[in-house]
Amino acid sequence: MLDMGFTALGAITVMVFLIVQVLKATSLDNKWLPVICGVLGGVLGVAARLTMPQFPADDWFDTVAIGIVSGLAATGSHQIYKQTRNK
């Protein structure tokens, strides 16, 4: 049987990316976006663990860390896209 717990990681990344795209349309200074990505990822990681029995973390520290890394992946993937598009 396929373990669907790891799909939460990609889902967190996509959700954070979309939320940050909305925030970029505001007057918020872009220097805060990576911090916001990490915090949103951590919060969404906790929400995912509470709602998904197969979430890939056994304790709350790992849950928050996985969420933060998944959230920061949204910033990293956007920067990779931007840098390759500009060259």
Backbone torsions as a table, in degrees:
resi	resn	phi	psi	omega
1	MET	NA	141.2	-178.2
2	LEU	-77.8	129.4	177.6
3	ASP	-84.9	111.7	-175.8
4	MET	-88.2	4.8	-178.3
5	GLY	-61.7	-36.3	-177.4
6	PHE	-73.8	-13.5	175.8
7	THR	-66.0	-23.1	178.2
8	ALA	-62.7	-32.4	-178.4
9	LEU	-64.6	-46.5	176.9
10	GLY	-66.8	-36.9	179.7
11	ALA	-65.3	-40.4	177.4
12	ILE	-62.0	-44.2	179.8
13	THR	-60.2	-45.7	-179.0
14	VAL	-66.5	-43.2	-179.8
15	MET	-63.5	-43.3	178.2
16	VAL	-63.0	-43.0	178.8
17	PHE	-57.7	-46.3	-178.3
18	LEU	-66.6	-40.4	178.2
19	ILE	-63.8	-41.3	-179.5
20	VAL	-68.3	-33.5	175.8
21	GLN	-62.1	-37.7	175.9
22	VAL	-66.3	-43.4	-179.6
23	LEU	-64.3	-31.3	179.7
24	LYS	-64.8	-22.4	179.6
25	ALA	-79.4	-7.3	178.7
26	THR	-92.9	-176.3	179.7
27	SER	-86.2	9.4	179.6
28	LEU	-63.0	135.5	178.6
29	ASP	-67.2	130.9	-176.9
30	ASN	-61.5	-19.4	-178.9
31	LYS	-64.9	-19.6	-179.1
32	TRP	-88.3	-9.4	-174.6
33	LEU	-62.3	-42.7	177.2
34	PRO	-62.2	-37.9	177.7
35	VAL	-64.7	-44.1	178.4
36	ILE	-61.8	-40.0	177.9
37	CYS	-59.9	-45.3	-180.0
38	GLY	-64.4	-44.4	-179.5
39	VAL	-66.0	-46.0	177.7
40	LEU	-59.7	-42.6	178.2
41	GLY	-60.4	-43.4	178.1
42	GLY	-61.7	-44.4	179.1
43	VAL	-64.6	-44.1	179.4
44	LEU	-67.9	-30.6	175.2
45	GLY	-63.6	-44.1	177.2
46	VAL	-63.3	-43.5	179.0
47	ALA	-62.0	-40.1	179.6
48	ALA	-65.5	-40.3	180.0
49	ARG	-66.6	-35.2	179.8
50	LEU	-71.0	-26.2	-175.3
51	THR	-107.0	-16.7	-177.5
52	MET	-115.7	113.4	179.5
53	PRO	-64.4	-23.1	-178.0
54	GLN	-96.9	15.2	-179.8
55	PHE	-58.5	135.5	-170.9
56	PRO	-80.4	51.0	175.0
57	ALA	-146.0	142.6	-177.5
58	ASP	-98.9	-19.5	179.5
59	ASP	-136.6	171.1	-174.0
60	TRP	-71.2	-32.6	178.0
61	PHE	-62.0	-47.6	177.8
62	ASP	-63.0	-38.1	179.8
63	THR	-60.2	-48.8	-179.6
64	VAL	-67.0	-41.3	-180.0
65	ALA	-62.9	-43.0	177.7
66	ILE	-62.4	-42.0	178.3
67	GLY	-63.2	-43.6	179.8
68	ILE	-63.0	-46.6	179.9
69	VAL	-63.0	-41.0	177.9
70	SER	-64.8	-39.1	177.3
71	GLY	-65.7	-43.0	179.2
72	LEU	-68.5	-24.7	175.7
73	ALA	-62.7	-27.4	176.4
74	ALA	-63.7	-43.0	177.3
75	THR	-66.0	-44.6	-179.1
76	GLY	-63.4	-43.6	-179.5
77	SER	-67.5	-35.6	176.9
78	HIS	-66.2	-41.2	179.8
79	GLN	-66.6	-38.5	177.0
80	ILE	-61.8	-44.9	178.2
81	TYR	-60.5	-46.5	-178.7
82	LYS	-62.5	-43.8	-177.0
83	GLN	-68.3	-39.5	-180.0
84	THR	-74.1	-27.9	178.3
85	ARG	-72.8	-32.6	-178.0
86	ASN	-79.0	-13.5	-177.0
87	LYS	-102.6	NA	NA
